[in-house]
Amino acid sequence: MATKVKERRILGIDPGTTVMGYGIIEGKGQKAHLINLDVVAMRKITDPMEKLKCIFESTVRIIEQYLPDEMAVEAPFFGKNVQSMLKLGRAQGVVIAAAMYKNIPISEYSPRKIKQSITGKGSASKEQVAAALPYVLSEKMPENSKLDATDAVAVALCHFFQNGQSSAGKSYSGWASFVKQNPGRLG
């Protein structure tokens, strides 16, 4: 008797205190498709604590709207600007707290791991990640998608791939290698 493959809805978050990207995918077996992607813009909020409140409330609202089974969040990368790292860490912590509040399991991935899982290159740019998504998903991305939103979709896909649902165990030396090893996932 065949085992039925469960669908998983994954919320990916690219945390930030100016712009927070989010993307929701649904995966079944080895295929994932896009449910939605967008950003929460906080440029007009000047009080840092109000920004954190906005991040928390927005994350809870997104969870309530899309009912994800799991959440994946991009870990802050370690740069030279300590203040920027602190702000990003706070934003990530608030996103995690919101998921915990709604009892959603959370996974964290480094920017390098996310880029590697989508493009085959850990040092890929945001633009390269966004350009690879239509091929990885085998569907078009909405026009004028913001890079923070496409990054969030990449976070969700990275999580999907890491859970044995797709090519998690494979490594690629670049985009050409990925295409060669995954002809069925393109087009």
N, C-alpha and C positions, 0 to 999 in steps of 0.2 A: 504494500500500500504506500503510495507516494505521500511524502510529508508536504503539507501545505506551507508555502513560503509566506511569512507575515509581512505586510506592508509596514514600513517605518516612516514616520514623519519627523524630519529633523529640522530644527531651527538653528541656523548659523548666525553668530553675532561677531561683527568687527567693532569692538568697543572704541569709543572716543568721546571726548568732552565737547567737541565742536560739532562733529557729525558721527552718529552711530549707524552703521550699516546692518541690515538684517536680510536674511534670505531663508526661505522655507522650501525644502525639497521633500519629495516622497519617493522612497525607494522600495523596490520589490525585486528579489533575486539579484541580478547583476545590473539592473536598469534603475536609473533615477530620473525623475522629471521635476521641473521647476513648478512650484505652486505660486510663489510671489517673491519679490525683492523690493526693497525701498530703503530709505534713510530716515532717521530722526535728526533734524537739523536744530542745533542749539546755539547758533551764532548770535542770536539776539538776547540770550540769557547771559547776564554779566556776573551774577552771584554764583561762585563755584558750588555751593551747597544746593542751590536751586537746580543747577545742571544735574547733579547727582540724583536729586528727587525726580527730575524729568526722565532720566535714564531708567530709574527703578519703575516708575509708573508706566513708561512706554513699553518696557520689557514685559511687565505683567499684562498689559493690554494686548500685546502681540501674542503672548502665550494663550490668553483667553480667547482670542479671535481664531488662531490657527490650530490650537490643541496639539502641539508637538509631543511626540513620545520621548524625544531626547533633545538635548541642546549641546552645541559645540561652540566654543568661544576661542578667539585668537588670543594667545598669550602676549603680554607686552614684550616687545623686543628690547634688548639692552643697548641703549644708545649712550651718548656722552652727556646729554642734557638730563640731569637728575630731576629737575622740576617737571619736565614732560613725562618722564617715566612714572613719577609719583601720581600725576593726574591720570595717566592711562591706567595705572594699577588700581586707582580708586574706581574708575569707570568700570573696569573689568570686575572688581569686587562687588559692585552694586548689581551688575548684570547677573553674577553668580548668586547673589543673595535673592534676587527676584525669582530665579529658577528654583532655588531651594524653597522659597516661600510657596511656590506652586507645585512642589514635589516632582520636579522634572530632573532626571539624571543629567549630569553635566560632564563634558570632556573638554580638555584644553589642548590646543595644538600650537606649536611654534610657527611663526610666519614662514620659516624655511621649510618645515614639513608640509605645510599647506601648499606652498608654491610647487614643491617637488611632486606632490600627489596630483596636481592639476596639469602642470606643464612639463614635468620631468626634469625641471631645473630649479633648484632651491633659491637661486638668486634672481629669478624672473621678476620683471617689473609688474606693477598693478595693471598696466595696459596689456602686458602679455598674458596675465592670468585671465583678464576679461575677454581677450580674443580667443583663448582656448576653451572657454566654457561652452560655447555652442557645439563644439566638436565632442566634448566630454559628455554633454547632456543629449546630444543628437537632436537639438531643438534650438530655435532662434531665441536670443535674449531680447527683452523689450528694448525698443529704441531709446536712446538717451539714458540708459542705465548708468547710474553714478558708480564710480569706482569703489566707494565704500560698500555699496550694496553688492556689487559683483564679488568683492572680497569676502563678504559674508556668505554668499552662495558657495564660494570655494571652501570656506571653513566647514560648511555643512557637508559638502561632497567629500572632503578629506575624512571627516568622521565616518561617513558612509563606507568609504573604501577601507578604512582601518578595521572595520568590524567583520572582515571576511566576506563581505557582500560583493566584492569586485576584485580588482587587481592589486590588493594590498601587499601581497608577497612579491610582486615583481619590482624590478628597478629598471629605470630607463636612463640612457646616456643623453637624451635630448628629445625634442619633439619628433624628429624623424624616427627614432627608435620606438617611441610610444605609438605612432601611427602604424609602423610595421607590425608591432606585436598586438595591435587592437583594431584590425580592419573592420570588424563588425560593429564597432562603436562609432564609426564615422559615416555620416550620411544616412 
